[in-house]
Every structure is written in structure tokens, then in C-alpha cells.
Amino acid sequence: MKNQLKFKNVFLVFLSVFFLTSGFSQEVEKAKVRLKADYVKVMDGEVYFNMNASAKVNDENIKVPGLNLTVFNEVGDEKIKLGESKTDANGDAKLVLESLNSIKPDSTNTYNVSISFKGNDSFKRASKSLSFRDAAIEAKLTTEDSINYITATLIDKSTDSVIVGALLRVQVQRLFKPLKIGEEYNITDDDGTVVVTIPEGIPGEDGNLTVEVVLNESDDFGTVKALVQAPVGAVKVVDESTFDERTMWSPRNKTPLFMLIFPNLLILGIWVYIVYLIVNLFKIAKS
């Protein structure tokens, strides 16, 4: 009898350990999500967060789509929900704010934001924190001795002082990839300013260029961008599109007229000749 009780006890312990280890193994099988985030401010434009979710599955790094990411503003012990966004097929998500006033800073004028993912059946919960201060770029087009320049000043809005020694990227907007201009490293001087020459001969639509001055992914200020419309494009972009013309590569409703007329005349001529032969065959048969 005692042996049977001992056997039952051992069996129950074995089952308990089995279920516990099974649950633990299922928990371990969940992949860990890696979140990346960047604060972006466009002067006189959008203020938003760029986010990305990735994971390592079967020793392969993949982008994770369909994750609901929630963004919170943290002020002391308070968490204020700013909104939610779902990752797309590339694992990217974007949350646009009405303005920077949607976020409350702490006592040091630092904005603290957290991005969280609650987890699901496939991935563990994850979070990412961001801290940044408000910065602004004042950029303008200047001309001296017939040479065009972009002058940009970087300002820390929390202290209303210029930022010295920061790296600013100056580039011209293009369809696929911006065209960098100026030195490889444009570093703000003691006045928080960089001056970059706009090279001649850059083509622009109707002679207009859109120049970007960018503080890119700063640890203290995030990404800040200023846009300057510069009517200094030396070469105008000529629209050579043949969309509304009748060409060989146009859609069917834009087929060249000679391609419609000439083949149809050939077909009509062939059918006339065939009818002529048939008529003569009937005449020969009757005679």
C-alpha cells in the first residue's frame, strides 16, 4: 500500500514538472522583438515618430509586420497615451502628432517618450524609450557676388541658445536619393551656423530647387529638418514625356495612326484578292 502511494506521489510530481517545463518551453519559443524609434521635426511642417520592429527568427533577422505599437509621453510617474500605429510589411510605423505641444516636457525641458508592444502568441512584449530636447533650424538662401549660399543656424529652444559643433547635412531633394552639397561634414561654428555654397548647374523643375538642412538622428534632439525653396536651378527640367502622344510604346488607345491604317489596308487587300479568286473559281466551275 505504501509503495502504491509512493508511486502515485512520484507520478504526480512527474506530471507537474512536465507541464511546468512545457509551459516554460513554449514561453522560450517566443521571439524577441527589437524596436527602433526616432523623433522627427520638420520646421513649419510635421512632427512625428518613425518606428521599426524586427526580430531574429531561426537565426535570421526579419522585419515584423502587423504589430500594434503604442506611444506614451512619460512625465514623472504619469504616462499619457499619444496614439497607436501598426507596422507595415517592412516593419515600419509612423505616428504623426498635431504639434510638439502634444507632448509635455519634464522639469529639465526634456521630452520623455516610450514605445511599447504588448506581445502576442509569436513575439514577446517589448519597449523602447526616447529622450530629446526641442531644437530648431533657421535656414535661408543668400546671394553674394553672384554666388548662392544656404545659411543655417541651429538653436536649442529649451535654452534659446545656439548649438555649437553639431553636424548638419545640406542636400537637394531628388526623387530617389537626396543630392548632398557642401563639405562632407558641415559643423556649426561658434554662432551655431553653417554656410554652404549651392553649386551651379543643378537641374530643377522650372529652375526651382528644394534644399534640405538636416540634423540627423541626434542623441539630444532627434532629427530636425528645414526646407528652403531656392529658385537658383541653372538648368530647367524639360518634360519629355510622350504619355499623350501616339508612340510604339503607348497604350492601345494611343496606337500610331500608320500602325492602324497600313496593316488594315493589307488585310483588306488580301480579303479582296481571296474573294476575287473564289468568284473566278465559281465561273470556271460553271463553264
C-alpha positions in Angstrom: 0.0 0.0 0.0 2.8 2.4 0.9 4.6 1.5 -2.4 1.4 2.4 -4.3 1.2 5.8 -2.5 4.8 6.5 -3.2 4.3 5.6 -6.9 1.3 8.0 -7.1 3.2 10.8 -5.5 6.1 10.3 -7.9 3.8 10.2 -10.8 2.0 13.4 -9.8 5.4 15.2 -9.3 6.5 14.0 -12.7 3.3 15.3 -14.3 3.7 18.7 -12.6 7.3 19.0 -13.7 6.3 18.0 -17.3 3.5 20.7 -17.5 5.7 23.3 -16.0 8.6 22.7 -18.3 6.2 22.5 -21.3 4.8 25.9 -20.4 8.4 27.3 -19.9 9.5 25.9 -23.3 6.5 27.5 -25.0 7.4 30.8 -23.4 11.0 30.5 -24.6 9.9 29.8 -28.1 8.5 33.3 -28.5 10.8 35.5 -30.5 12.1 38.8 -29.0 11.1 42.0 -30.8 13.7 44.7 -31.3 12.2 48.2 -31.5 13.8 51.3 -33.1 12.4 54.8 -32.9 13.4 58.3 -33.9 11.8 61.6 -33.3 11.5 63.8 -36.4 10.6 67.5 -36.6 10.1 69.3 -39.9 10.2 73.1 -39.5 6.8 74.6 -40.3 5.7 71.0 -41.0 5.0 67.6 -39.4 6.2 66.3 -36.1 6.2 62.6 -35.9 7.9 59.4 -34.6 9.4 56.9 -37.1 9.4 53.3 -35.6 10.6 50.0 -36.8 10.1 46.4 -35.5 12.4 43.5 -36.2 13.2 40.1 -34.7 15.6 37.2 -35.0 13.7 34.0 -36.1 15.6 30.8 -36.9 18.9 32.7 -36.9 17.5 35.2 -39.5 16.7 38.8 -38.9 13.3 39.7 -40.2 11.0 42.7 -40.3 7.9 42.2 -38.3 4.6 43.4 -39.8 1.2 43.8 -38.1 2.4 44.8 -34.6 0.4 47.4 -32.7 2.8 49.9 -31.2 1.6 52.3 -28.5 3.4 55.6 -27.9 3.3 57.2 -24.4 4.5 60.5 -23.0 6.1 60.0 -19.6 6.1 62.9 -17.2 7.2 61.8 -13.7 5.1 58.9 -12.7 2.4 59.8 -15.3 2.0 58.0 -18.6 0.0 59.8 -21.3 -1.1 57.9 -24.3 -0.2 59.8 -27.6 -1.5 57.2 -30.0 -1.1 53.9 -31.7 0.3 52.7 -35.1 0.6 49.3 -36.8 3.8 48.2 -38.5 3.6 47.7 -42.3 5.2 44.9 -44.4 8.6 46.4 -43.8 8.1 46.6 -40.1 7.8 50.4 -40.2 5.3 52.5 -38.4 4.7 56.3 -38.2 2.8 58.3 -35.6 2.1 62.0 -36.5 1.5 64.5 -33.8 -0.6 67.6 -34.1 2.4 69.6 -32.8 5.2 69.3 -30.3 2.8 70.9 -27.8 1.1 67.5 -27.7 4.0 66.3 -25.5 4.8 67.6 -22.0 8.4 68.1 -21.0 9.9 67.4 -17.6 11.4 69.9 -15.3 14.6 70.0 -17.4 12.7 70.7 -20.6 13.4 67.2 -21.8 10.7 65.2 -23.6 10.4 61.5 -22.5 8.6 59.1 -24.7 8.2 55.3 -24.6 7.0 52.9 -27.4 5.6 49.6 -26.2 4.4 46.4 -27.7 2.2 44.2 -25.5 3.3 40.9 -27.0 1.3 38.2 -28.8 1.4 34.4 -29.5 4.6 34.7 -31.5 6.5 37.6 -30.0 7.4 38.8 -26.5 6.5 42.2 -25.2 9.0 44.9 -25.9 9.5 48.6 -25.3 11.8 51.5 -26.4 12.5 54.8 -24.7 13.3 58.2 -26.3 14.5 61.4 -24.6 15.1 64.6 -26.6 15.0 68.3 -26.3 13.4 70.8 -28.7 15.7 72.2 -31.4 15.1 74.5 -34.4 16.9 75.2 -37.7 16.7 78.7 -39.2 17.7 78.4 -42.8 17.6 80.9 -45.7 19.0 81.5 -49.2 21.6 84.3 -49.5 23.4 85.6 -52.6 26.8 87.3 -52.6 28.9 88.1 -55.7 26.5 86.1 -57.8 27.2 83.0 -55.7 24.3 81.4 -53.9 24.6 80.1 -50.3 22.4 78.3 -47.8 22.9 79.8 -44.3 21.5 77.7 -41.5 21.6 78.2 -37.7 20.8 75.5 -35.1 19.1 76.6 -31.9 18.3 74.8 -28.7 14.8 76.0 -28.0 14.9 75.0 -24.3 17.7 77.4 -23.5 17.2 79.7 -26.5 20.9 79.4 -27.3 22.8 78.3 -30.4 24.3 74.8 -30.7 28.0 74.7 -31.4 29.8 71.8 -33.0 26.7 70.0 -34.4 26.9 68.2 -37.8 24.3 69.4 -40.3 23.6 67.7 -43.6 22.8 70.0 -46.6 21.2 68.3 -49.6 18.9 68.9 -52.6 15.7 66.9 -52.7 15.6 64.3 -55.5 13.1 61.6 -56.5 15.1 58.6 -55.2 18.0 59.9 -53.1 18.9 63.5 -52.0 22.0 65.1 -53.6 24.4 66.2 -50.9 26.1 69.6 -51.3 28.8 71.4 -49.4 31.6 69.8 -47.4 31.4 66.2 -46.2 31.0 67.5 -42.7 29.2 70.8 -42.2 29.8 71.6 -38.5 28.2 74.6 -36.8 30.6 77.3 -35.8 30.6 79.5 -32.6 27.4 81.1 -33.8 25.7 77.8 -34.4 25.8 78.5 -38.1 26.9 76.7 -41.3 27.2 78.4 -44.7 27.1 76.1 -47.7 27.6 77.0 -51.4 24.9 75.8 -53.9 26.8 74.5 -56.9 25.8 75.8 -60.3 24.2 73.5 -62.9 21.9 71.6 -60.6 18.7 70.9 -62.6 15.4 71.8 -61.0 11.8 71.9 -62.1 11.1 75.3 -63.5 14.5 76.3 -62.2 13.5 75.7 -58.5 15.4 73.6 -56.0 14.2 72.3 -52.6 17.2 72.4 -50.3 17.1 70.4 -47.0 19.1 71.2 -43.9 19.1 68.2 -41.6 20.3 67.5 -38.1 20.1 63.7 -38.4 19.3 61.4 -35.5 21.0 63.5 -32.8 21.2 61.8 -29.4 20.0 65.1 -27.8 17.5 66.5 -30.3 16.4 63.6 -32.6 16.0 64.5 -36.3 15.3 68.2 -37.2 14.8 69.3 -40.8 14.3 72.6 -42.5 13.3 73.1 -46.2 14.3 76.1 -48.3 12.8 76.8 -51.7 15.7 78.1 -53.9 14.9 79.4 -57.4 18.5 79.0 -58.4 18.4 75.9 -60.6 20.5 76.7 -63.6 19.1 74.0 -65.9 15.4 73.6 -66.1 14.0 70.1 -66.2 12.2 69.6 -69.6 9.2 67.3 -69.6 10.0 64.8 -72.3 7.1 62.5 -71.5 5.2 61.1 -74.5 2.2 59.9 -72.5 -0.3 61.8 -74.5 1.4 61.1 -77.9 0.9 58.2 -80.3 4.0 56.1 -80.0 5.0 52.5 -80.4 5.2 52.1 -76.6 1.9 53.8 -75.8 -1.3 52.1 -74.7 -3.7 50.6 -77.3 -5.8 53.8 -77.4 -2.7 55.7 -78.3 -1.5 53.5 -81.2 0.2 55.4 -84.0 -2.1 56.1 -87.0 0.1 54.4 -89.5 0.0 51.2 -87.4 -3.7 51.3 -87.6 -4.1 52.2 -91.3 -1.4 50.3 -93.1 -2.0 46.8 -91.6 -5.7 47.2 -92.1 -5.2 48.1 -95.7 -3.1 45.0 -96.2 -5.7 42.8 -94.6 -8.5 44.3 -96.7 -6.4 43.8 -99.8 -5.8 40.2 -99.0 -9.5 39.6 -98.5 -10.4 41.3 -101.7 -7.9 39.1 -103.6 -9.3 35.9 -101.9 -12.9 36.9 -102.9 -11.7 37.6 -106.4 -10.2 34.1 -106.6 -13.4 32.4 -105.2 -15.5 34.3 -107.8 -13.3 33.1 -110.6 -13.4 29.5 -109.4 -17.2 29.6 -109.5 -17.0 30.9 -113.0 -14.6 28.2 -114.1 -16.8 25.6 -112.5 -19.9 26.8 -114.3 -18.2 26.9 -117.7 
